[in-house]
Amino acid sequence: MKVLVTDPIADAGLDRLREAGHEVETAYDVEGDALLDAVADANALIVRSGTEVTDEVLTAASELVIVGRAGIGVDNIDIDAATEHGVIVANAPEGNVRAAAEHSVAMAFATARSIPQAHDRLKEGEWAKGDFLGTEVNKKTLGVVGFGRVGQEVAKRLGSLGMDIVTFDPYISEERAKQFGAELVDELDECLEKADFVTIHTPLTPETENMIGEEELAQLEGGYVVNCARGGIIDEPALAEAVEDGVLKGAALDVFGEEPLPDDSPLLGVEDIIVTPHLGASTEAAQENVATSTADQIIAAFNNEPVANALNAPSLDRATFEQVRPYLELASTAGRIAVQLFDGHMSTVEVTYAGDIADEDVEYVTASALEGVFAPSDLQVNAVNAPQIAKERGIDVTESKTSSAEDYQSLITVTVSDGEDSVSVCGTQFGGEESRIVRIDDHRIEAVPHGHMLVVRNKDKPGTIGFIGTVLGESDINIAGMFNGRETIGGEALSVYNLDEQPTAEVLDRLNADDRIIETTYVALGDE
């Protein structure tokens, strides 16, 4: 597989990809048409913050399986478009967490003690000891805006130095905040009013853009603000004015709305604002960690394994994946069969888990079932975009579990319905690796799902199966396997035939012309 790298990453990540047998091509600083040409045959794309992965880029990359972000922020990647194209987006959130947290702490100390300013004065030959009166962090309040991984690490470090912690984050629980000794508040204003220092740790979204402006900065009067997360969250002209006018004692920023920071930025003209050129993740350990983590996720995607930090696809840890892996193909196959047997406009898909499988994390399995349901269509579908396709088409997807699995260890049932009529296909695993379809609607069978399948509903009368075999034989279609089930003696029966080739329309017409045959359906599983 071909991996295109458009922003520099550590050699350890590139080496890992090459050792796994993949081709690695680097094309740094490409943009516009050159980027579109470069991604045309790429199977994976690795970026940092310098490459914009837009819908246009994703459209040009028809072979793309995954976009790996060597870092945590993904605001330069159109995740919705990636999902529509069936492309996994994964980041490396753990690799630079410690580095980003340590830089935030360092910037807090730097602004509290005016370290860069004092350094510059001394280098210029001035002993300005009396001009700098710093602030201790002990017994001060730290406001953490965004209490994700980095925010939590900052809280741990500064909390251990005697700071009280207050946090604003609408997406965490009060219990989680308490685990870090933090008070969770409902409003940003309350967090700012209580804080002496504020550190920012949120992504840049439409909701967070310019989230901290003139009014918010005024509520932090006499305090300090540190932003090592994403540029654009703080209104930079308002911040420059607040520090220049003495509303704030100081500020430290590592990220900016426009990077590199323009020469005419108002931030550069204020002595008590410290700026660094996006160094939060710039440690040797962090760069190697994010590079190898990104490489590992790309290798997993190429191997059809779950991607640990996928942002738009189900992700599982290794242990859980090993438990559910045998059921992924089974769920997809059951979905393929059910939708081909169903004659109607599908409005709901239900996936039912029974037995041992019901105790597992089955999100990935359900996505595989949906992939199977949509596979016979002309859509480009995989486990990434199948849930999104269902949502866009107004198809309700439900998931249910039960501990009872009849005579089997585990069962998966996929049911497609239009609200009135439905078709259910139930399958299991024999010996961990061998899939079997054990029921279609109310008919118990034991069919091997493989290749060309012919499903026949017929009246339970003597000679019917012989008639079907004769028609197929006279048409030179070999039967590789046959499985039969019936509801009652003389009632309706259902038989499944594995064939060596697809039956023609003429063959199906001959079968359907017999009054014992209720319905015939050819099912293609695409593995021949």
Buried (B, 14 or more C-beta within 10 A) or exposed (E): BBBBBBBBBBEBBBBBBBEBEBEBEBBEEBEEEEBBEBBEEBBBBBBBBBBBBBEBBBBBBEEBBBBBBBBBBBBBBBBEBBBBBBBBBBBBBBBBBBBBBBBBBBBBBBBBBBBBBBEEBEEEEEEEEEEEEBBEBEEBBBBBBBBBBBBBBBBBBBBEBEBBBBBBBEEBEEEBBEEBEBBBBEEBEBBBBBBBBBBBBBBBEEEBBBBBBEEBBBBBEEBBBBBBBBBBBBBBEBBBBBBBEEBBBBBBBBBBBEEEBEEEBBBEEBEBBBBBEBBBBBBEEBBBBBBBBBBBBBBBBBEEBBBBBBBBBBBBEEEBBEBBBBBBBBBBBBBBBBBBBBEEEBBBBBBBBBBBBBEBBBBBBBBBBBBBBBBBEEEEBBBBBBBBBBEEEEBEBEBEBEEEBEEBEBBBBBBBBEEEEBBBBBBBBEEEEEBBBBBBBEBBBBBBBBBBBBBBBBBBEEEBBEBBBEBBEEEEBEBEEBBBBBBEEEEBBBBBBBBEEBBEEEBBEBBEEEEBBEBBBBBBBEEE
